[in-house]
Amino acid sequence: MTEEMYSVEQVAERLGLHVRTVRGYIRSGQLRAVRIGKQYRIAARDLAALTGSAAPAAPVPPAGPVEVSSIVRIDGVDRAAADRLGTLVQAGAATRHDPGPPLRLQTMYDDERNRMTLVILGDPTATADLLRLVDSVLDGVLGGD
């Protein structure tokens, strides 16, 4: 990102000074400036340093969407309990009230290990809400660990 630069004339106008006064500040070292050809350019931060005001904040680029992924493994559940939990979690993901993008949810069950796996992808807040739902259901079903 490039910082905003001002001409001597722009600085004089902003400060209500004569152009010669601003050039005098530059020559005496009171105001930092960069010479480009025959003209001076003054950075916004250097102008702020001269006036004692805060330098203008650099614009913050808009943040892109944030997405989190969570993997939940639940051992020691039979197929019927895994199916019920999967249905409940799917319903919880589908009945969100916020306008954000939908959660992506995948459920898997491993018969050999009696293990259920949930993969959740989505907005951090919605994912946290769904994880709280899973935690409260598991606390009630498994008696809390």
C-alpha positions, 0 to 999 in steps of 0.5 A: 500500500502506498501512503498518501503524499501531499504537494507543498501547495496542498500542505500550505492550504491544509495548514493555512500557511503561505507556500514559502513558509512550508518550503522554509519548514522543509529546508530547516528540517522541521518538515520531512519531504522527498524531492521528486524532480523540482517538487517536494512531496510530503507524506501524511505521517510527516505532516502529522508529525509536524502538526502533532496530530495522529497520522491517518490510519492506513485503510484496513482491507475488508476481511474475507469470510472466515471458515473453521473446520472441526472433526469430532470423533465419538467412540463407543456408540452403536449404530442406532445412537450414531444415526439419532445423533447424526439426525439431530446434528443435521437438524441443528445445522439446518435450523440456524437463524443467522443469515450466514452461509450454511454449515457443511456437515458430514457424518460417518460411522465405523462399525468395526470400531463403534466410532462416529465421526462428524466433520463440520465446516463453516462460520466460527459462531455457527460451528461453535453453536453446533459443537455446543449442541453436540456436547450437551447431547453427548453429556446427556447420552454418555453421562459426561466424561 
